[in-house]
Amino acid sequence: MASRYAFSASLGQVPLLAAAAPETRRRLVEVANSRRLASGAALFSAGQPAHALYAVLGGMMLLVGRTPQGRDVVAEMLPPRSVFGDSAILGREPHAISARAGAACHLAEIPVDAIEQACADDPAFASLMLRGLLHRMHTAPVDWISLIALPATRRVAAYLARQPATRADGSFRIPVRKGDIASYLQLANATFSRSVRVLQDASLIRLSGRWVCVPDRHALADFSRGRPVGRRAAMPFEQVSAPA
């Protein structure tokens, strides 16, 4: 009972549900299922029909596309409180992309018939879903394109500078594998590792296992933008920026 209460409370804090009318939110939370995935586990594949809307309650989900050459590429990284699967539901089409857990994940799974019924009964909720989807379709590609347009080391710096600190010293835990981040940033694994070492040598980050400490976030952000960072940088930007 307590675990169901905690699950319902977490789902109710997801922005899409939090903004919904109380009765719509109650009905959707009531029919939602709790689902846990181990790191690397697949949730669905491209081409499969949409069975549910998903909300990330814990961990990190990855949306993965495939190039014409057959190479898997991480297209989006979804932290807690994200929703996904809505494009297939609203478009009444199979999933265009695959989803797998980048880290151990806790998901809420809301059946597609419940979502469709909520949209039919509550036009305001349908509008919420559509606006949320359109917002992500507009902002996510723009953010990603602006990121991968940077030279390799600045690209890694920009990604790290965007991660929220979870400890008082400004550190955070990398939730996914190095290869998944490299894929998202459109970098070879070796280039990603080399860029991380450059940032370490410049005293812009410190690593301890999967924990990253950013002593000065303004300096890291300035570096990612190609601005001077005072004495922290160990060498000029032209030398630090490794080729992709």
C-alpha positions as CSV (number, residue, x, y, z in Angstrom):
1,M,0.0,0.0,0.0
2,A,2.8,2.4,1.0
3,S,4.7,1.6,-2.2
4,R,1.6,2.3,-4.4
5,Y,1.1,5.6,-2.6
6,A,4.8,6.6,-3.2
7,F,4.4,5.5,-6.9
8,S,1.2,7.6,-7.3
9,A,2.8,10.6,-5.6
10,S,5.9,10.4,-7.9
11,L,3.7,10.0,-11.0
12,G,1.6,13.0,-9.9
13,Q,4.7,15.2,-9.9
14,V,5.5,14.5,-13.6
15,P,4.7,17.9,-15.3
16,L,2.2,16.4,-17.7
17,L,0.2,14.9,-14.9
18,A,0.7,17.7,-12.5
19,A,-0.8,20.2,-15.0
20,A,-3.8,17.9,-15.7
21,A,-7.3,18.4,-14.2
22,P,-7.5,16.6,-10.8
23,E,-10.1,14.0,-12.1
24,T,-8.1,13.3,-15.2
25,R,-4.9,12.9,-13.2
26,R,-6.6,10.6,-10.7
27,R,-7.9,8.3,-13.4
28,L,-4.6,8.1,-15.2
29,V,-2.6,7.5,-12.0
30,E,-5.1,4.8,-10.9
31,V,-4.6,2.7,-14.1
32,A,-0.8,3.3,-14.3
33,N,1.5,0.4,-13.9
34,S,4.9,0.5,-12.2
35,R,7.7,-1.0,-14.3
36,R,11.4,-1.4,-13.6
37,L,14.1,-2.0,-16.2
38,A,17.7,-3.1,-15.6
39,S,20.4,-1.0,-17.2
40,G,20.6,-1.8,-21.0
41,A,17.2,-3.4,-21.1
42,A,15.0,-2.7,-24.1
43,L,11.5,-1.3,-23.6
44,F,10.3,-1.2,-27.2
45,S,11.8,-1.2,-30.7
46,A,11.2,1.0,-33.7
47,G,8.2,-0.3,-35.7
48,Q,6.4,-1.8,-32.7
49,P,2.9,-0.5,-32.0
50,A,2.4,1.9,-29.1
51,H,0.9,0.3,-26.1
52,A,1.4,3.0,-23.5
53,L,2.6,6.4,-22.5
54,Y,5.7,6.2,-20.3
55,A,6.9,8.5,-17.5
56,V,10.4,8.3,-16.1
57,L,10.3,8.2,-12.3
58,G,13.9,7.2,-11.7
59,G,17.1,6.4,-13.7
60,M,17.6,7.5,-17.3
61,M,15.9,6.3,-20.5
62,L,17.5,6.5,-23.9
63,L,15.7,7.0,-27.2
64,V,17.9,5.2,-29.9
65,G,17.7,5.6,-33.7
66,R,19.5,3.7,-36.4
67,T,21.5,5.1,-39.2
68,P,21.2,3.8,-42.8
69,Q,24.5,2.0,-42.1
70,G,22.9,0.1,-39.3
71,R,24.6,2.0,-36.4
72,D,22.6,2.7,-33.3
73,V,22.7,6.4,-32.2
74,V,21.4,7.8,-28.9
75,A,19.0,10.5,-30.0
76,E,17.7,11.6,-26.7
77,M,18.4,11.1,-23.0
78,L,15.4,11.2,-20.7
79,P,15.9,12.0,-17.0
80,P,13.2,11.6,-14.3
81,R,9.9,13.4,-14.9
82,S,10.2,13.0,-18.6
83,V,7.4,11.4,-20.7
84,F,7.8,9.6,-24.0
85,G,5.7,7.5,-26.3
86,D,3.3,10.3,-26.8
87,S,4.2,11.0,-30.5
88,A,3.3,7.4,-31.5
89,I,0.0,7.7,-29.5
90,L,-1.0,11.0,-30.9
91,G,0.0,10.1,-34.4
92,R,-1.6,6.6,-34.1
93,E,1.5,5.1,-35.6
94,P,4.2,2.6,-34.6
95,H,7.2,3.8,-32.6
96,A,9.7,5.6,-34.9
97,I,12.5,5.0,-32.5
98,S,13.6,2.4,-30.0
99,A,13.8,2.9,-26.2
100,R,16.2,1.3,-23.7
101,A,17.3,1.9,-20.2
102,G,20.6,3.8,-20.0
103,A,20.6,3.1,-16.3
104,A,18.4,1.1,-14.0
105,C,15.0,2.7,-14.5
106,H,11.7,3.0,-12.8
107,L,8.9,3.8,-15.2
108,A,5.2,4.5,-15.0
109,E,3.3,2.9,-17.8
110,I,-0.2,4.3,-18.7
111,P,-2.1,2.2,-21.1
112,V,-2.8,3.7,-24.5
113,D,-6.6,3.2,-24.2
114,A,-6.6,5.2,-20.9
115,I,-4.7,8.0,-22.6
116,E,-7.0,8.1,-25.6
117,Q,-10.0,8.1,-23.3
118,A,-8.6,11.0,-21.2
119,C,-8.0,13.0,-24.4
120,A,-11.6,12.3,-25.5
121,D,-13.1,13.3,-22.2
122,D,-10.8,16.2,-21.4
123,P,-9.8,18.3,-24.4
124,A,-7.6,20.4,-22.1
125,F,-5.5,17.3,-21.4
126,A,-5.3,16.5,-25.1
127,S,-4.0,20.0,-25.6
128,L,-1.5,19.6,-22.8
129,M,-0.1,16.5,-24.5
130,L,0.1,18.1,-27.9
131,R,1.8,21.3,-26.6
132,G,4.3,19.2,-24.6
133,L,5.1,17.1,-27.7
134,L,5.5,20.2,-29.9
135,H,7.7,21.9,-27.4
136,R,10.1,18.9,-27.3
137,M,10.0,18.6,-31.0
138,H,11.0,22.2,-31.3
139,T,13.6,22.5,-28.5
140,A,15.3,19.1,-28.3
141,P,16.6,19.1,-31.9
142,V,17.8,22.7,-31.6
143,D,19.6,22.1,-28.3
144,W,21.2,18.9,-29.7
145,I,22.3,20.5,-33.0
146,S,23.8,23.5,-31.1
147,L,25.6,21.0,-29.0
148,I,27.1,18.8,-31.7
149,A,28.1,21.9,-33.7
150,L,30.8,22.6,-31.1
151,P,34.4,21.2,-31.3
152,A,34.7,17.9,-29.4
153,T,36.1,19.1,-26.1
154,R,33.8,22.1,-25.9
155,R,30.9,19.7,-26.8
156,V,31.8,17.5,-23.8
157,A,32.2,20.6,-21.6
158,A,28.8,21.9,-22.6
159,Y,27.1,18.6,-21.9
160,L,28.7,18.3,-18.4
161,A,27.9,22.0,-17.6
162,R,24.2,21.3,-18.2
163,Q,24.1,18.4,-15.6
164,P,22.5,19.5,-12.3
165,A,24.6,19.1,-9.2
166,T,23.4,16.6,-6.6
167,R,26.0,17.3,-3.9
168,A,27.1,20.5,-2.1
169,D,30.5,20.4,-3.8
170,G,28.9,20.8,-7.2
171,S,29.3,17.1,-8.2
172,F,26.9,14.8,-9.9
173,R,26.8,11.1,-10.9
174,I,27.0,10.1,-14.6
175,P,23.9,7.9,-14.9
176,V,24.7,6.1,-18.1
177,R,27.7,4.5,-19.8
178,K,30.4,6.5,-21.4
179,G,29.6,5.0,-24.8
180,D,26.0,6.3,-24.6
181,I,27.1,9.8,-23.9
182,A,29.6,9.7,-26.7
183,S,26.9,8.4,-29.0
184,Y,24.6,11.2,-28.0
185,L,27.4,13.8,-28.6
186,Q,28.3,12.2,-31.9
187,L,31.8,11.4,-30.8
188,A,34.0,8.3,-31.0
189,N,34.6,6.8,-27.6
190,A,38.3,7.6,-27.8
191,T,37.6,11.2,-28.7
192,F,35.2,11.5,-25.8
193,S,37.8,10.0,-23.4
194,R,40.5,12.3,-24.7
195,S,38.2,15.4,-24.3
196,V,37.5,14.4,-20.7
197,R,41.2,14.1,-19.9
198,V,41.7,17.6,-21.4
199,L,39.1,19.0,-19.1
200,Q,40.6,17.2,-16.1
201,D,44.1,18.6,-17.0
202,A,42.7,22.1,-17.3
203,S,41.2,21.6,-13.7
204,L,37.7,22.2,-15.0
205,I,36.4,18.9,-13.8
206,R,37.5,16.2,-11.3
207,L,36.5,12.5,-11.6
208,S,35.9,9.9,-8.9
209,G,34.5,6.8,-10.4
210,R,31.2,7.8,-12.0
211,W,31.1,11.0,-10.0
212,V,32.0,14.3,-11.7
213,C,32.9,17.4,-9.7
214,V,32.7,20.7,-11.4
215,P,34.6,23.2,-9.1
216,D,33.5,26.2,-11.1
217,R,30.4,25.8,-13.4
218,H,30.8,29.3,-14.8
219,A,34.3,28.5,-15.9
220,L,33.2,25.2,-17.5
221,A,30.3,27.0,-19.3
222,D,32.7,29.7,-20.4
223,F,35.0,27.1,-21.8
224,S,32.2,25.4,-23.7
225,R,31.4,28.8,-25.3
226,G,35.0,29.4,-26.3
227,R,35.5,32.2,-23.8
228,P,38.6,32.7,-21.6
229,V,38.5,30.9,-18.3
230,G,41.4,32.7,-16.6
231,R,44.2,30.5,-15.0
232,R,42.1,27.3,-15.0
233,A,42.8,26.4,-18.6
234,A,46.0,24.6,-19.1
235,M,46.4,25.6,-22.7
236,P,44.8,27.8,-25.4
237,F,41.4,26.7,-26.7
238,E,42.8,26.1,-30.1
239,Q,44.9,23.3,-28.6
240,V,42.4,22.0,-26.2
241,S,39.6,21.5,-28.7
242,A,40.2,18.0,-29.9
243,P,38.9,17.1,-33.4
244,A,35.7,15.0,-33.5
